Amino acid sequence: MKVDLNTVKKMAHLARLEFDETGAEKIKNDMSQILDWVDQLNEVDTEGIEPLTTMSSEVNVLRADEVGEHLAHDKALSNAPQKDSDYFRVPKVLE
């Protein structure tokens, strides 16, 4: 499957990405290669093969939740560079 520049531009707009014509051409080629690879995978006979939920055979070892000591509110705020009565003050991230 081939991807055209219009598809790349539409996807870039939806993802809020910006790049020049050279970048668009590279992305177009990369996306075409990815889709070609997926097409190759679709040709593989997977009859009777169970899907994987993870690529690792490791199993998470979880501990039991236990109530412990908590840091007091005033002590937590004592080292804060900026605070506002009961809260940490942090720089604005979103406009």
CORRA-V17147 format. One record per helix or strand of 2 or more residues. SS is the DSSP state (H for helix, E for strand). FROM is the first residue (numbers start at 1). TO is the last residue. If there is no record, write none. Layout:
ss=SS from=FROM to=TO
ss=SS from=FROM to=TO
//
This chain:
ss=H from=5 to=14
ss=H from=21 to=42
ss=H from=73 to=78
ss=E from=83 to=84
ss=E from=87 to=88
//
